[in-house]
Amino acid sequence: MQTITTDELRKRMDAGEQPNLLDVREDYERADFNIGGRHVPIGKLQSMQLDDIEDWKNDEIIIYCRSGNRSGIAANMLEMLGYKNVKNLVGGMLDWQKK
C-alpha cells in the first residue's frame, strides 16, 4: 500500500492541486471536521457499494479517516478490487489537525 503524509498532501493542496480525496469516516465524524472529497463510509465500501468512486478506478485516490487505520483497510480493499493508484493518508485527521 502506498502512503502519503499530511504534510505532503497539504503542500499539494496549498499549491492548488485538487486530488481525489475519499473520506471513509462515519457521517458524524465528517460533520465535525473534514478536508473535502467524496464521502463513502467504510461500511459502504465493505458492502461493495462502489458507485461513488467507480470513475476513479485508474486515478490517484487519497483515502483518509480519523487516524489512518480504517483508510488503510479501505486502501487495501480497493487495491484488491483493481484500483490502480490508492494512497493512505498516514495519521488521518488527527495528524492533520495537529499540524
N, C-alpha and C positions, 0 to 999 in steps of 0.2 A: 504494500500500500504506500502510495506517495503521501507526503505531508507538506503542509505549509504553516509557517508561524504567523502569529497575529501581526508581528512587525512587518513581515513580507507582504501580507495582504493589505495592511493599512497603507503601506507605501504605494502599492499598485492602485488602490482606490483614491488616494490623495493625488496621484498623477492623472486622474481622470478615467482610469480603466473601470469598466463595469463587468466584472467577472460573473459567471453563472454561480450564484450562491444558492445553496439548498439548506434550509433550516429544518432539522428533524426533531426539534423540541415539541413539547405539547403546547396547546393553544395558550394556556395561562402563562407559560414561560415566555412565549413570543410577545404577548401583550405587555409584559413587564419591560422587556428590552430586546431590540434586535438591530441588525445591521443591514437589513433588507434581504432581497432574494425571494425565492419561492419557498412556501411553507408546506411541507409534507411530513407530518409526524411519523416517526419511525414505525409505529404500528401499522400505518397505512402502507409504507414501503414493504414491511414484512408480509403483508397480506397481498403483495404483488399488484397493488394499485399504482401503476407507474405512469398513467396517462399524463400527469402534470409535468413529467420530465422526459418523456419519450423523444422530444425534439432535441435533447441534449446528448443523445447516445454517443456521438462522436466528438463532442466538445469537452473542454475542461469544465469540471464541476467541482466547486469547493464546498464541502459539506461541514456544517457546524452544529453544535449543540451547546449545552451548558459547560461541559468540561473537556470534551473531546472523546469521551468513551462511546456514547451512542453513535456519534458521527463516524467513529472508526468502524463500528459494526456495520453501519449503513454503507460506508465506502467499500468494505469487503464484499458485501452483498451485491452492490451494483457492479463491481468488477466481475464477479462470478456470472452476472447476467449479461456481460458483454459490453458494459460501458468502458470506453477506452482511456479516459484521462480524468480519473477521480482522485481528489486530494482531501485529506482530513485536516481540518483546522486544529492544530495542536493547542490544547488549553482552553479551547472554546470561548464562550462569552465571559467566563470568569477571568481568563487571561486578558481578553480584550478590554474589559472594564478596569482592570488593574493598571493598565498602561495608558 
